[in-house]
Amino acid sequence: MAQARFRKGQLVRVVRGRPLLSLTAVATTRLTDAERTEMYDLPYYRGMGDDGEGRLVPHFVHTHPVAGSLLTVVRARAAYPEPSVRRKGYVLALSTDMGREIWIHETLLEPLEPE
């Protein structure tokens, strides 16, 4: 198994990635029950989809953390949270700016202290 690039508890900074990577490998965060309830009250989720079924409220949403923001590593090698998608190279980190944990690709992070 390859060595993790970061350590648990380490402070890291979000950097600008390659344009293609930053579009496809955005950060992902889990919605709280209150946020999901709020989304369920939106007309889009109250209506029917193209297949005649009700629309499901997602458990995860994509987000774009601001370049330069600081994160604390919770887990240096984390599985991508959506079970239907298999992606490697993700870090589970705590964003105090956003007030939540996010899964973000390791290429979009740099350590604050020298190794």
Jmol script that loads the backbone (N, CA, C; Angstrom):
load data "model"
ATOM      1  N   MET A   1       0.843  -1.174   0.000  1.00  0.00           N
ATOM      2  CA  MET A   1       0.000   0.000   0.000  1.00  0.00           C
ATOM      3  C   MET A   1       0.891   1.240   0.000  1.00  0.00           C
ATOM      4  N   ALA A   2       0.514   2.206  -0.783  1.00  0.00           N
ATOM      5  CA  ALA A   2       1.318   3.422  -0.920  1.00  0.00           C
ATOM      6  C   ALA A   2       1.214   4.291   0.333  1.00  0.00           C
ATOM      7  N   GLN A   3       2.251   5.051   0.595  1.00  0.00           N
ATOM      8  CA  GLN A   3       2.295   5.951   1.740  1.00  0.00           C
ATOM      9  C   GLN A   3       1.320   7.109   1.520  1.00  0.00           C
ATOM     10  N   ALA A   4       0.573   7.470   2.560  1.00  0.00           N
ATOM     11  CA  ALA A   4      -0.349   8.602   2.471  1.00  0.00           C
ATOM     12  C   ALA A   4       0.447   9.900   2.381  1.00  0.00           C
ATOM     13  N   ARG A   5      -0.042  10.835   1.625  1.00  0.00           N
ATOM     14  CA  ARG A   5       0.651  12.103   1.421  1.00  0.00           C
ATOM     15  C   ARG A   5       0.521  13.027   2.638  1.00  0.00           C
ATOM     16  N   PHE A   6      -0.558  12.868   3.397  1.00  0.00           N
ATOM     17  CA  PHE A   6      -0.822  13.711   4.557  1.00  0.00           C
ATOM     18  C   PHE A   6      -0.988  12.836   5.794  1.00  0.00           C
ATOM     19  N   ARG A   7      -1.038  13.501   6.982  1.00  0.00           N
ATOM     20  CA  ARG A   7      -1.237  12.806   8.248  1.00  0.00           C
ATOM     21  C   ARG A   7      -2.509  13.330   8.918  1.00  0.00           C
ATOM     22  N   LYS A   8      -3.108  12.490   9.768  1.00  0.00           N
ATOM     23  CA  LYS A   8      -4.272  12.898  10.538  1.00  0.00           C
ATOM     24  C   LYS A   8      -3.893  14.073  11.437  1.00  0.00           C
ATOM     25  N   GLY A   9      -4.723  15.104  11.465  1.00  0.00           N
ATOM     26  CA  GLY A   9      -4.479  16.277  12.282  1.00  0.00           C
ATOM     27  C   GLY A   9      -3.632  17.348  11.624  1.00  0.00           C
ATOM     28  N   GLN A  10      -3.086  17.063  10.449  1.00  0.00           N
ATOM     29  CA  GLN A  10      -2.218  18.014   9.756  1.00  0.00           C
ATOM     30  C   GLN A  10      -3.045  19.153   9.151  1.00  0.00           C
ATOM     31  N   LEU A  11      -2.512  20.367   9.202  1.00  0.00           N
ATOM     32  CA  LEU A  11      -3.154  21.508   8.555  1.00  0.00           C
ATOM     33  C   LEU A  11      -2.722  21.562   7.096  1.00  0.00           C
ATOM     34  N   VAL A  12      -3.684  21.734   6.209  1.00  0.00           N
ATOM     35  CA  VAL A  12      -3.411  21.818   4.778  1.00  0.00           C
ATOM     36  C   VAL A  12      -4.148  23.025   4.210  1.00  0.00           C
ATOM     37  N   ARG A  13      -3.675  23.482   3.064  1.00  0.00           N
ATOM     38  CA  ARG A  13      -4.274  24.628   2.378  1.00  0.00           C
ATOM     39  C   ARG A  13      -4.816  24.163   1.030  1.00  0.00           C
ATOM     40  N   VAL A  14      -5.970  24.682   0.661  1.00  0.00           N
ATOM     41  CA  VAL A  14      -6.569  24.381  -0.646  1.00  0.00           C
ATOM     42  C   VAL A  14      -5.840  25.207  -1.696  1.00  0.00           C
ATOM     43  N   VAL A  15      -5.390  24.559  -2.766  1.00  0.00           N
ATOM     44  CA  VAL A  15      -4.719  25.246  -3.862  1.00  0.00           C
ATOM     45  C   VAL A  15      -5.537  25.086  -5.127  1.00  0.00           C
ATOM     46  N   ARG A  16      -5.245  25.917  -6.077  1.00  0.00           N
ATOM     47  CA  ARG A  16      -5.925  25.803  -7.376  1.00  0.00           C
ATOM     48  C   ARG A  16      -5.329  24.622  -8.123  1.00  0.00           C
ATOM     49  N   GLY A  17      -6.181  23.742  -8.582  1.00  0.00           N
ATOM     50  CA  GLY A  17      -5.721  22.593  -9.341  1.00  0.00           C
ATOM     51  C   GLY A  17      -5.711  22.882 -10.819  1.00  0.00           C
ATOM     52  N   ARG A  18      -5.334  21.881 -11.588  1.00  0.00           N
ATOM     53  CA  ARG A  18      -5.446  22.020 -13.039  1.00  0.00           C
ATOM     54  C   ARG A  18      -6.921  22.232 -13.370  1.00  0.00           C
ATOM     55  N   PRO A  19      -7.243  23.042 -14.358  1.00  0.00           N
ATOM     56  CA  PRO A  19      -8.652  23.337 -14.650  1.00  0.00           C
ATOM     57  C   PRO A  19      -9.487  22.082 -14.864  1.00  0.00           C
ATOM     58  N   LEU A  20      -8.969  21.090 -15.547  1.00  0.00           N
ATOM     59  CA  LEU A  20      -9.739  19.883 -15.793  1.00  0.00           C
ATOM     60  C   LEU A  20      -9.982  19.144 -14.492  1.00  0.00           C
ATOM     61  N   LEU A  21      -8.968  19.053 -13.639  1.00  0.00           N
ATOM     62  CA  LEU A  21      -9.119  18.340 -12.374  1.00  0.00           C
ATOM     63  C   LEU A  21     -10.082  19.064 -11.446  1.00  0.00           C
ATOM     64  N   SER A  22      -9.983  20.369 -11.375  1.00  0.00           N
ATOM     65  CA  SER A  22     -10.834  21.099 -10.443  1.00  0.00           C
ATOM     66  C   SER A  22     -12.312  21.031 -10.858  1.00  0.00           C
ATOM     67  N   LEU A  23     -12.595  20.758 -12.115  1.00  0.00           N
ATOM     68  CA  LEU A  23     -13.978  20.605 -12.542  1.00  0.00           C
ATOM     69  C   LEU A  23     -14.507  19.211 -12.250  1.00  0.00           C
ATOM     70  N   THR A  24     -13.659  18.191 -12.386  1.00  0.00           N
ATOM     71  CA  THR A  24     -14.136  16.828 -12.217  1.00  0.00           C
ATOM     72  C   THR A  24     -13.941  16.308 -10.809  1.00  0.00           C
ATOM     73  N   ALA A  25     -13.002  16.828 -10.072  1.00  0.00           N
ATOM     74  CA  ALA A  25     -12.699  16.312  -8.740  1.00  0.00           C
ATOM     75  C   ALA A  25     -13.006  17.355  -7.687  1.00  0.00           C
ATOM     76  N   VAL A  26     -14.210  17.858  -7.696  1.00  0.00           N
ATOM     77  CA  VAL A  26     -14.592  18.846  -6.707  1.00  0.00           C
ATOM     78  C   VAL A  26     -14.739  18.187  -5.346  1.00  0.00           C
ATOM     79  N   ALA A  27     -14.822  18.991  -4.316  1.00  0.00           N
ATOM     80  CA  ALA A  27     -15.032  18.465  -2.970  1.00  0.00           C
ATOM     81  C   ALA A  27     -16.487  18.037  -2.821  1.00  0.00           C
ATOM     82  N   THR A  28     -16.706  17.068  -1.960  1.00  0.00           N
ATOM     83  CA  THR A  28     -18.037  16.556  -1.701  1.00  0.00           C
ATOM     84  C   THR A  28     -18.299  16.621  -0.205  1.00  0.00           C
ATOM     85  N   THR A  29     -19.520  16.961   0.171  1.00  0.00           N
ATOM     86  CA  THR A  29     -19.877  17.022   1.584  1.00  0.00           C
ATOM     87  C   THR A  29     -21.237  16.368   1.798  1.00  0.00           C
ATOM     88  N   ARG A  30     -21.449  15.889   3.022  1.00  0.00           N
ATOM     89  CA  ARG A  30     -22.710  15.231   3.379  1.00  0.00           C
ATOM     90  C   ARG A  30     -23.704  16.281   3.867  1.00  0.00           C
ATOM     91  N   LEU A  31     -24.947  16.188   3.425  1.00  0.00           N
ATOM     92  CA  LEU A  31     -25.999  17.095   3.879  1.00  0.00           C
ATOM     93  C   LEU A  31     -26.515  16.646   5.240  1.00  0.00           C
ATOM     94  N   THR A  32     -26.845  17.610   6.087  1.00  0.00           N
ATOM     95  CA  THR A  32     -27.452  17.284   7.373  1.00  0.00           C
ATOM     96  C   THR A  32     -28.928  16.958   7.159  1.00  0.00           C
ATOM     97  N   ASP A  33     -29.569  16.381   8.168  1.00  0.00           N
ATOM     98  CA  ASP A  33     -30.996  16.067   8.058  1.00  0.00           C
ATOM     99  C   ASP A  33     -31.820  17.337   7.877  1.00  0.00           C
ATOM    100  N   ALA A  34     -31.431  18.419   8.532  1.00  0.00           N
ATOM    101  CA  ALA A  34     -32.160  19.681   8.384  1.00  0.00           C
ATOM    102  C   ALA A  34     -32.040  20.215   6.954  1.00  0.00           C
ATOM    103  N   GLU A  35     -30.855  20.119   6.366  1.00  0.00           N
ATOM    104  CA  GLU A  35     -30.658  20.577   4.984  1.00  0.00           C
ATOM    105  C   GLU A  35     -31.449  19.713   4.006  1.00  0.00           C
ATOM    106  N   ARG A  36     -31.494  18.409   4.251  1.00  0.00           N
ATOM    107  CA  ARG A  36     -32.266  17.532   3.376  1.00  0.00           C
ATOM    108  C   ARG A  36     -33.757  17.823   3.479  1.00  0.00           C
ATOM    109  N   THR A  37     -34.245  18.098   4.680  1.00  0.00           N
ATOM    110  CA  THR A  37     -35.659  18.447   4.875  1.00  0.00           C
ATOM    111  C   THR A  37     -35.983  19.750   4.164  1.00  0.00           C
ATOM    112  N   GLU A  38     -35.075  20.712   4.262  1.00  0.00           N
ATOM    113  CA  GLU A  38     -35.258  21.993   3.581  1.00  0.00           C
ATOM    114  C   GLU A  38     -35.302  21.804   2.062  1.00  0.00           C
ATOM    115  N   MET A  39     -34.426  20.943   1.534  1.00  0.00           N
ATOM    116  CA  MET A  39     -34.425  20.681   0.092  1.00  0.00           C
ATOM    117  C   MET A  39     -35.703  19.963  -0.330  1.00  0.00           C
ATOM    118  N   TYR A  40     -36.207  19.084   0.518  1.00  0.00           N
ATOM    119  CA  TYR A  40     -37.423  18.342   0.182  1.00  0.00           C
ATOM    120  C   TYR A  40     -38.624  19.281   0.028  1.00  0.00           C
ATOM    121  N   ASP A  41     -38.588  20.415   0.719  1.00  0.00           N
ATOM    122  CA  ASP A  41     -39.683  21.375   0.613  1.00  0.00           C
ATOM    123  C   ASP A  41     -39.640  22.193  -0.673  1.00  0.00           C
ATOM    124  N   LEU A  42     -38.552  22.109  -1.445  1.00  0.00           N
ATOM    125  CA  LEU A  42     -38.463  22.825  -2.715  1.00  0.00           C
ATOM    126  C   LEU A  42     -39.414  22.210  -3.736  1.00  0.00           C
ATOM    127  N   PRO A  43     -40.004  23.038  -4.611  1.00  0.00           N
ATOM    128  CA  PRO A  43     -40.934  22.513  -5.615  1.00  0.00           C
ATOM    129  C   PRO A  43     -40.318  21.438  -6.519  1.00  0.00           C
ATOM    130  N   TYR A  44     -39.017  21.540  -6.803  1.00  0.00           N
ATOM    131  CA  TYR A  44     -38.371  20.564  -7.686  1.00  0.00           C
ATOM    132  C   TYR A  44     -38.489  19.151  -7.118  1.00  0.00           C
ATOM    133  N   TYR A  45     -38.283  18.992  -5.830  1.00  0.00           N
ATOM    134  CA  TYR A  45     -38.333  17.670  -5.222  1.00  0.00           C
ATOM    135  C   TYR A  45     -39.748  17.232  -4.877  1.00  0.00           C
ATOM    136  N   ARG A  46     -40.680  18.154  -4.870  1.00  0.00           N
ATOM    137  CA  ARG A  46     -42.085  17.807  -4.642  1.00  0.00           C
ATOM    138  C   ARG A  46     -42.737  17.246  -5.903  1.00  0.00           C
ATOM    139  N   GLY A  47     -42.208  17.637  -7.056  1.00  0.00           N
ATOM    140  CA  GLY A  47     -42.799  17.216  -8.317  1.00  0.00           C
ATOM    141  C   GLY A  47     -42.309  15.849  -8.767  1.00  0.00           C
ATOM    142  N   MET A  48     -42.815  15.433  -9.893  1.00  0.00           N
ATOM    143  CA  MET A  48     -42.449  14.149 -10.477  1.00  0.00           C
ATOM    144  C   MET A  48     -41.320  14.330 -11.481  1.00  0.00           C
ATOM    145  N   GLY A  49     -40.499  13.318 -11.603  1.00  0.00           N
ATOM    146  CA  GLY A  49     -39.434  13.318 -12.586  1.00  0.00           C
ATOM    147  C   GLY A  49     -39.959  12.905 -13.948  1.00  0.00           C
ATOM    148  N   ASP A  50     -39.059  12.796 -14.926  1.00  0.00           N
ATOM    149  CA  ASP A  50     -39.448  12.395 -16.278  1.00  0.00           C
ATOM    150  C   ASP A  50     -40.000  10.980 -16.331  1.00  0.00           C
ATOM    151  N   ASP A  51     -39.613  10.154 -15.368  1.00  0.00           N
ATOM    152  CA  ASP A  51     -40.070   8.766 -15.360  1.00  0.00           C
ATOM    153  C   ASP A  51     -41.367   8.578 -14.568  1.00  0.00           C
ATOM    154  N   GLY A  52     -41.949   9.658 -14.053  1.00  0.00           N
ATOM    155  CA  GLY A  52     -43.197   9.564 -13.320  1.00  0.00           C
ATOM    156  C   GLY A  52     -43.014   9.244 -11.846  1.00  0.00           C
ATOM    157  N   GLU A  53     -41.791   9.144 -11.412  1.00  0.00           N
ATOM    158  CA  GLU A  53     -41.492   8.863 -10.002  1.00  0.00           C
ATOM    159  C   GLU A  53     -41.128  10.157  -9.287  1.00  0.00           C
ATOM    160  N   GLY A  54     -41.269  10.165  -7.977  1.00  0.00           N
ATOM    161  CA  GLY A  54     -40.864  11.325  -7.186  1.00  0.00           C
ATOM    162  C   GLY A  54     -39.340  11.448  -7.189  1.00  0.00           C
ATOM    163  N   ARG A  55     -38.833  12.662  -7.094  1.00  0.00           N
ATOM    164  CA  ARG A  55     -37.388  12.888  -7.082  1.00  0.00           C
ATOM    165  C   ARG A  55     -36.843  12.672  -5.676  1.00  0.00           C
ATOM    166  N   LEU A  56     -35.663  12.077  -5.589  1.00  0.00           N
ATOM    167  CA  LEU A  56     -35.021  11.818  -4.308  1.00  0.00           C
ATOM    168  C   LEU A  56     -34.087  12.966  -3.937  1.00  0.00           C
ATOM    169  N   VAL A  57     -34.103  13.323  -2.669  1.00  0.00           N
ATOM    170  CA  VAL A  57     -33.201  14.352  -2.163  1.00  0.00           C
ATOM    171  C   VAL A  57     -31.832  13.704  -1.969  1.00  0.00           C
ATOM    172  N   PRO A  58     -30.753  14.322  -2.450  1.00  0.00           N
ATOM    173  CA  PRO A  58     -29.431  13.705  -2.333  1.00  0.00           C
ATOM    174  C   PRO A  58     -28.917  13.717  -0.893  1.00  0.00           C
ATOM    175  N   HIS A  59     -28.020  12.795  -0.597  1.00  0.00           N
ATOM    176  CA  HIS A  59     -27.344  12.752   0.699  1.00  0.00           C
ATOM    177  C   HIS A  59     -26.046  13.540   0.653  1.00  0.00           C
ATOM    178  N   PHE A  60     -25.458  13.684  -0.540  1.00  0.00           N
ATOM    179  CA  PHE A  60     -24.182  14.375  -0.721  1.00  0.00           C
ATOM    180  C   PHE A  60     -24.337  15.447  -1.789  1.00  0.00           C
ATOM    181  N   VAL A  61     -23.570  16.537  -1.637  1.00  0.00           N
ATOM    182  CA  VAL A  61     -23.543  17.592  -2.650  1.00  0.00           C
ATOM    183  C   VAL A  61     -22.093  17.957  -2.935  1.00  0.00           C
ATOM    184  N   HIS A  62     -21.848  18.456  -4.124  1.00  0.00           N
ATOM    185  CA  HIS A  62     -20.516  18.908  -4.508  1.00  0.00           C
ATOM    186  C   HIS A  62     -20.356  20.366  -4.093  1.00  0.00           C
ATOM    187  N   THR A  63     -19.169  20.715  -3.693  1.00  0.00           N
ATOM    188  CA  THR A  63     -18.880  22.071  -3.274  1.00  0.00           C
ATOM    189  C   THR A  63     -17.491  22.458  -3.762  1.00  0.00           C
ATOM    190  N   HIS A  64     -17.232  23.733  -3.850  1.00  0.00           N
ATOM    191  CA  HIS A  64     -15.926  24.229  -4.284  1.00  0.00           C
ATOM    192  C   HIS A  64     -15.331  25.057  -3.151  1.00  0.00           C
ATOM    193  N   PRO A  65     -14.421  24.481  -2.366  1.00  0.00           N
ATOM    194  CA  PRO A  65     -13.794  25.285  -1.314  1.00  0.00           C
ATOM    195  C   PRO A  65     -12.928  26.378  -1.928  1.00  0.00           C
ATOM    196  N   VAL A  66     -12.834  27.485  -1.241  1.00  0.00           N
ATOM    197  CA  VAL A  66     -12.081  28.637  -1.727  1.00  0.00           C
ATOM    198  C   VAL A  66     -10.587  28.336  -1.670  1.00  0.00           C
ATOM    199  N   ALA A  67      -9.882  28.663  -2.746  1.00  0.00           N
ATOM    200  CA  ALA A  67      -8.427  28.470  -2.763  1.00  0.00           C
ATOM    201  C   ALA A  67      -7.807  29.323  -1.661  1.00  0.00           C
ATOM    202  N   GLY A  68      -6.918  28.705  -0.901  1.00  0.00           N
ATOM    203  CA  GLY A  68      -6.265  29.391   0.203  1.00  0.00           C
ATOM    204  C   GLY A  68      -6.894  29.097   1.551  1.00  0.00           C
ATOM    205  N   SER A  69      -8.073  28.473   1.567  1.00  0.00           N
ATOM    206  CA  SER A  69      -8.694  28.160   2.852  1.00  0.00           C
ATOM    207  C   SER A  69      -7.966  26.999   3.527  1.00  0.00           C
ATOM    208  N   LEU A  70      -7.997  26.996   4.844  1.00  0.00           N
ATOM    209  CA  LEU A  70      -7.288  25.994   5.631  1.00  0.00           C
ATOM    210  C   LEU A  70      -8.224  24.860   6.031  1.00  0.00           C
ATOM    211  N   LEU A  71      -7.693  23.643   5.985  1.00  0.00           N
ATOM    212  CA  LEU A  71      -8.437  22.454   6.374  1.00  0.00           C
ATOM    213  C   LEU A  71      -7.587  21.641   7.341  1.00  0.00           C
ATOM    214  N   THR A  72      -8.233  20.854   8.180  1.00  0.00           N
ATOM    215  CA  THR A  72      -7.548  19.922   9.069  1.00  0.00           C
ATOM    216  C   THR A  72      -7.851  18.515   8.583  1.00  0.00           C
ATOM    217  N   VAL A  73      -6.824  17.717   8.348  1.00  0.00           N
ATOM    218  CA  VAL A  73      -7.004  16.360   7.849  1.00  0.00           C
ATOM    219  C   VAL A  73      -7.620  15.488   8.939  1.00  0.00           C
ATOM    220  N   VAL A  74      -8.740  14.865   8.626  1.00  0.00           N
ATOM    221  CA  VAL A  74      -9.392  13.931   9.536  1.00  0.00           C
ATOM    222  C   VAL A  74      -8.943  12.516   9.195  1.00  0.00           C
ATOM    223  N   ARG A  75      -8.870  12.238   7.905  1.00  0.00           N
ATOM    224  CA  ARG A  75      -8.435  10.929   7.433  1.00  0.00           C
ATOM    225  C   ARG A  75      -7.620  11.144   6.162  1.00  0.00           C
ATOM    226  N   ALA A  76      -6.366  10.676   6.159  1.00  0.00           N
ATOM    227  CA  ALA A  76      -5.456  10.940   5.045  1.00  0.00           C
ATOM    228  C   ALA A  76      -5.811  10.169   3.778  1.00  0.00           C
ATOM    229  N   ARG A  77      -6.363   8.997   3.918  1.00  0.00           N
ATOM    230  CA  ARG A  77      -6.792   8.194   2.762  1.00  0.00           C
ATOM    231  C   ARG A  77      -8.230   7.800   2.991  1.00  0.00           C
ATOM    232  N   ALA A  78      -9.146   8.444   2.311  1.00  0.00           N
ATOM    233  CA  ALA A  78     -10.567   8.220   2.537  1.00  0.00           C
ATOM    234  C   ALA A  78     -11.234   7.740   1.253  1.00  0.00           C
ATOM    235  N   ALA A  79     -12.145   6.805   1.406  1.00  0.00           N
ATOM    236  CA  ALA A  79     -12.933   6.340   0.265  1.00  0.00           C
ATOM    237  C   ALA A  79     -13.920   7.430  -0.125  1.00  0.00           C
ATOM    238  N   TYR A  80     -14.159   7.568  -1.413  1.00  0.00           N
ATOM    239  CA  TYR A  80     -15.127   8.546  -1.892  1.00  0.00           C
ATOM    240  C   TYR A  80     -16.496   8.172  -1.325  1.00  0.00           C
ATOM    241  N   PRO A  81     -17.279   9.122  -0.816  1.00  0.00           N
ATOM    242  CA  PRO A  81     -18.493   8.786  -0.067  1.00  0.00           C
ATOM    243  C   PRO A  81     -19.637   8.192  -0.875  1.00  0.00           C
ATOM    244  N   GLU A  82     -19.709   8.472  -2.144  1.00  0.00           N
ATOM    245  CA  GLU A  82     -20.811   7.942  -2.941  1.00  0.00           C
ATOM    246  C   GLU A  82     -20.470   6.521  -3.373  1.00  0.00           C
ATOM    247  N   PRO A  83     -21.243   5.531  -2.934  1.00  0.00           N
ATOM    248  CA  PRO A  83     -20.886   4.125  -3.212  1.00  0.00           C
ATOM    249  C   PRO A  83     -20.920   3.747  -4.690  1.00  0.00           C
ATOM    250  N   SER A  84     -21.670   4.480  -5.499  1.00  0.00           N
ATOM    251  CA  SER A  84     -21.759   4.124  -6.917  1.00  0.00           C
ATOM    252  C   SER A  84     -20.566   4.629  -7.719  1.00  0.00           C
ATOM    253  N   VAL A  85     -19.725   5.471  -7.098  1.00  0.00           N
ATOM    254  CA  VAL A  85     -18.577   6.061  -7.789  1.00  0.00           C
ATOM    255  C   VAL A  85     -17.295   5.562  -7.135  1.00  0.00           C
ATOM    256  N   ARG A  86     -16.362   5.060  -7.929  1.00  0.00           N
ATOM    257  CA  ARG A  86     -15.091   4.595  -7.394  1.00  0.00           C
ATOM    258  C   ARG A  86     -13.998   5.559  -7.824  1.00  0.00           C
ATOM    259  N   ARG A  87     -13.490   6.322  -6.865  1.00  0.00           N
ATOM    260  CA  ARG A  87     -12.418   7.275  -7.134  1.00  0.00           C
ATOM    261  C   ARG A  87     -11.361   7.122  -6.056  1.00  0.00           C
ATOM    262  N   LYS A  88     -10.120   7.363  -6.428  1.00  0.00           N
ATOM    263  CA  LYS A  88      -9.015   7.248  -5.487  1.00  0.00           C
ATOM    264  C   LYS A  88      -8.377   8.609  -5.254  1.00  0.00           C
ATOM    265  N   GLY A  89      -7.603   8.700  -4.169  1.00  0.00           N
ATOM    266  CA  GLY A  89      -6.836   9.902  -3.901  1.00  0.00           C
ATOM    267  C   GLY A  89      -7.583  10.957  -3.112  1.00  0.00           C
ATOM    268  N   TYR A  90      -8.600  10.586  -2.373  1.00  0.00           N
ATOM    269  CA  TYR A  90      -9.371  11.569  -1.621  1.00  0.00           C
ATOM    270  C   TYR A  90      -8.951  11.619  -0.163  1.00  0.00           C
ATOM    271  N   VAL A  91      -9.079  12.807   0.415  1.00  0.00           N
ATOM    272  CA  VAL A  91      -8.756  13.081   1.813  1.00  0.00           C
ATOM    273  C   VAL A  91     -10.036  13.577   2.472  1.00  0.00           C
ATOM    274  N   LEU A  92     -10.324  13.073   3.666  1.00  0.00           N
ATOM    275  CA  LEU A  92     -11.437  13.590   4.445  1.00  0.00           C
ATOM    276  C   LEU A  92     -10.875  14.676   5.346  1.00  0.00           C
ATOM    277  N   ALA A  93     -11.386  15.894   5.211  1.00  0.00           N
ATOM    278  CA  ALA A  93     -10.837  17.031   5.946  1.00  0.00           C
ATOM    279  C   ALA A  93     -11.961  17.847   6.563  1.00  0.00           C
ATOM    280  N   LEU A  94     -11.630  18.526   7.658  1.00  0.00           N
ATOM    281  CA  LEU A  94     -12.577  19.392   8.340  1.00  0.00           C
ATOM    282  C   LEU A  94     -12.334  20.828   7.903  1.00  0.00           C
ATOM    283  N   SER A  95     -13.380  21.452   7.396  1.00  0.00           N
ATOM    284  CA  SER A  95     -13.307  22.854   6.984  1.00  0.00           C
ATOM    285  C   SER A  95     -14.011  23.689   8.042  1.00  0.00           C
ATOM    286  N   THR A  96     -13.248  24.504   8.759  1.00  0.00           N
ATOM    287  CA  THR A  96     -13.870  25.354   9.770  1.00  0.00           C
ATOM    288  C   THR A  96     -14.615  26.518   9.124  1.00  0.00           C
ATOM    289  N   ASP A  97     -14.219  26.923   7.907  1.00  0.00           N
ATOM    290  CA  ASP A  97     -14.942  27.980   7.187  1.00  0.00           C
ATOM    291  C   ASP A  97     -16.365  27.531   6.863  1.00  0.00           C
ATOM    292  N   MET A  98     -16.489  26.285   6.396  1.00  0.00           N
ATOM    293  CA  MET A  98     -17.785  25.747   6.002  1.00  0.00           C
ATOM    294  C   MET A  98     -18.499  25.075   7.170  1.00  0.00           C
ATOM    295  N   GLY A  99     -17.745  24.720   8.209  1.00  0.00           N
ATOM    296  CA  GLY A  99     -18.337  24.076   9.370  1.00  0.00           C
ATOM    297  C   GLY A  99     -18.733  22.635   9.139  1.00  0.00           C
ATOM    298  N   ARG A 100     -17.983  21.937   8.284  1.00  0.00           N
ATOM    299  CA  ARG A 100     -18.319  20.548   7.976  1.00  0.00           C
ATOM    300  C   ARG A 100     -17.118  19.800   7.433  1.00  0.00           C
ATOM    301  N   GLU A 101     -17.248  18.472   7.393  1.00  0.00           N
ATOM    302  CA  GLU A 101     -16.217  17.633   6.801  1.00  0.00           C
ATOM    303  C   GLU A 101     -16.450  17.561   5.301  1.00  0.00           C
ATOM    304  N   ILE A 102     -15.356  17.560   4.549  1.00  0.00           N
ATOM    305  CA  ILE A 102     -15.458  17.439   3.096  1.00  0.00           C
ATOM    306  C   ILE A 102     -14.477  16.391   2.606  1.00  0.00           C
ATOM    307  N   TRP A 103     -14.822  15.743   1.527  1.00  0.00           N
ATOM    308  CA  TRP A 103     -13.926  14.841   0.818  1.00  0.00           C
ATOM    309  C   TRP A 103     -13.353  15.643  -0.331  1.00  0.00           C
ATOM    310  N   ILE A 104     -12.032  15.756  -0.394  1.00  0.00           N
ATOM    311  CA  ILE A 104     -11.388  16.565  -1.424  1.00  0.00           C
ATOM    312  C   ILE A 104     -10.187  15.801  -1.959  1.00  0.00           C
ATOM    313  N   HIS A 105      -9.912  15.956  -3.247  1.00  0.00           N
ATOM    314  CA  HIS A 105      -8.808  15.233  -3.865  1.00  0.00           C
ATOM    315  C   HIS A 105      -7.486  15.783  -3.356  1.00  0.00           C
ATOM    316  N   GLU A 106      -6.541  14.879  -3.096  1.00  0.00           N
ATOM    317  CA  GLU A 106      -5.255  15.279  -2.496  1.00  0.00           C
ATOM    318  C   GLU A 106      -4.430  16.216  -3.370  1.00  0.00           C
ATOM    319  N   THR A 107      -4.640  16.218  -4.676  1.00  0.00           N
ATOM    320  CA  THR A 107      -3.885  17.118  -5.549  1.00  0.00           C
ATOM    321  C   THR A 107      -4.322  18.571  -5.399  1.00  0.00           C
ATOM    322  N   LEU A 108      -5.455  18.802  -4.736  1.00  0.00           N
ATOM    323  CA  LEU A 108      -5.933  20.156  -4.508  1.00  0.00           C
ATOM    324  C   LEU A 108      -5.508  20.680  -3.142  1.00  0.00           C
ATOM    325  N   LEU A 109      -4.611  19.941  -2.463  1.00  0.00           N
ATOM    326  CA  LEU A 109      -4.156  20.322  -1.127  1.00  0.00           C
ATOM    327  C   LEU A 109      -2.642  20.409  -1.073  1.00  0.00           C
ATOM    328  N   GLU A 110      -2.141  21.283  -0.199  1.00  0.00           N
ATOM    329  CA  GLU A 110      -0.709  21.352   0.075  1.00  0.00           C
ATOM    330  C   GLU A 110      -0.517  21.474   1.585  1.00  0.00           C
ATOM    331  N   PRO A 111       0.507  20.819   2.144  1.00  0.00           N
ATOM    332  CA  PRO A 111       0.725  20.922   3.592  1.00  0.00           C
ATOM    333  C   PRO A 111       1.232  22.307   3.974  1.00  0.00           C
ATOM    334  N   LEU A 112       0.866  22.748   5.166  1.00  0.00           N
ATOM    335  CA  LEU A 112       1.333  24.053   5.638  1.00  0.00           C
ATOM    336  C   LEU A 112       2.760  23.985   6.139  1.00  0.00           C
ATOM    337  N   GLU A 113       3.073  22.964   6.931  1.00  0.00           N
ATOM    338  CA  GLU A 113       4.415  22.837   7.467  1.00  0.00           C
ATOM    339  C   GLU A 113       5.268  21.977   6.547  1.00  0.00           C
ATOM    340  N   PRO A 114       6.565  22.226   6.494  1.00  0.00           N
ATOM    341  CA  PRO A 114       7.439  21.399   5.652  1.00  0.00           C
ATOM    342  C   PRO A 114       7.543  19.994   6.214  1.00  0.00           C
ATOM    343  N   GLU A 115       7.721  19.036   5.324  1.00  0.00           N
ATOM    344  CA  GLU A 115       7.775  17.629   5.753  1.00  0.00           C
ATOM    345  C   GLU A 115       9.148  17.237   6.232  1.00  0.00           C
TER     346      GLU A 115
END
end "model"
wireframe off; spacefill off
backbone 0.3
color backbone group
